[in-house]
Amino acid sequence: PSLDEMGIAVRTVEVRSLPTRRPAYRDPRLPGEGDPFDLLQVSALPAQTPLRITRRSTDGSWFFVESGAVAGWVQAADVALVDKKTAAAFESGRYLALTQDGVPLVDEGGIGRGTSRLGMLLPLSTSPEAGEAALVIAADADGRGVLRRVAVPIQGASAFPLPLTPSRLAAVADRLIGRSYGWGDLYADRDCSATLRDLFHPFGLWLPRHSSDQAAAYRFFSFSDVPPQKRAEAVRRLGIPFRTLLWMPGHVMLYLGTRDGRAIIFHDFWGIRTRSMLGRVGRHVVGETAITTLAPGRELSDAFSDAAFGPRLAGMTFLGEAPPAH
């Protein structure tokens, strides 16, 4: 480490494994490889995310940062350095949960400070002059963080935390339906685990960034002793709607309940494995957040017989229930 500074992301930042924007891909001729699966993309962090800065690249244009979710390299121009006084004001203890993407955040001087992202938290501040407002940190000419007040958005914002009820969770999840898939949050989109992390954050239920860590964050029920063809049945029998994550290596989903006797899931996914009449393996690209069964794509004539998620499930996680002590 060459630094130990506090910082704040002043715009959405892409977190990289190496200090470069150049991508790295596996063999693009293979299904599920190549663009957009950039192996150097760790994640993206929304504006106003607090950061710890521990390294600077040789040319000074990149910082290595740690956040509450991930660590990696971000472009230094997207980060403002924050002193203890500014950080203390930002840690107000009262927060606004943003539950909609794309709402403009405009400060008291009429300057745009970016847009909201579902899952963001902003501190609230009350002053006699300005009334209740949300706080953001902007960068001054020297790259230092300065506090600015923004009007509390009328739409897509609630006091944090929201009550965690199925109806409220469904209302927030509905705003994510159809949003584009983004591997590692590339282009400020979301992948499967980021979608669920952002969905539950306004409710005060914390999830790690990656799917395997999410599966282990709360009480996990392994399917190792459940025959593959019985796993969908186990979900229907044991799963708690809106409170159960379903996990298989590389993918995580939220169980919503049943319809017509089949388990229904909410998830963000890239595509469905297919096979042509000549036996060529491929993908039917979906690339968005959707509500499906555990066998999405069964209506496709060229879908693999193993396109069903049920037999591939490794287990389910009961949100809010502590894992057993080791």
Secondary structure, 3 states (H helix, E strand, C coil): CCCCEEEEECCCEEEECCCCCCCCCCCCCCCCCCCCCCCCEEEEECCCCEEEEEEECCCCCEEEEECCCCEEEEEHHHEEEECHHHHHHHCCCCEEEECCCCCEEEECCCCEEEECCCCCEEEEEEECCCEEEEEEEEECCCCEEEEEEECCCCCCEEECCCCCCHHHHHHHHHCCCCCEECHHHHHHCECHHHHHHHHHHHHCCCCCCCHHHHHHHCEEEECCCCCHHHHHHHHHHHCCCCCEEEEECCEEEEEEEEECCEEEEEEEEEEEEEECCCCCEEEEEEEEEEEEECCCCCCCCCECHHHCCHHHCCEEEECCCCCCCC
